[in-house]
């Protein structure tokens, strides 16, 4: 299936969705990891990621209501809750850990739903979703290596490899789009990494620009809604293929729109600005993780 790249001259067709390919790459790395690690932790994560990919694929084929993905991702987290590799301590560097045996189930639901939808919401330009996850996962892997959490580091390496492999074809100019299935698979896999490694706060810091994008969007539209169902454009393209803020006060506020407040930019320039923010947050995440070293 192909869709037009609306930000390019002539709206060239681009293959979509890339979710099945991303899932295949993650599974190829997780299967030997599950054999080595033993137990049900890695299979539970793979089941959760597979469910997220399936949820996204449904949305790729048919635009669902805004509540569908957050609610469905909470259901997808059930394998992780029932058999996942986690303890019930939530670490807040540099203050230490809090034991929340019952509340941690809510943390898992929030992490899975938030990371999936956050990456999906920032997947607006060529290479952003896969490149951003690669940067964030790389930062988390550095922290896991310092902490000596080797099984989680191995899973992080799988996610990093899958993200970079897909980025090769997703970067500007894209030859394939991840679609909702791919964005949800990458986002939920990142959430699983945070839970598996016990570095939820570190992972959140690395995701700050993407989280801010979701917050801006929700605050401006004031309801949970599928972005394809919004009739007003936040960004428009001029005749020279440069992007600019539409100036429509009724359009949703997004990270891209705020970047374009500085003036018109090409798609490549906007992507570069997003990656700069991602790299800065990744650096902050590493610093945050170093505070966990005892």
Order of alpha helices (4+ residues) and beta strands (2+ residues): beta-beta-alpha-alpha-alpha-alpha-beta-beta-alpha-alpha-alpha-alpha-alpha-alpha-beta-beta-alpha-alpha
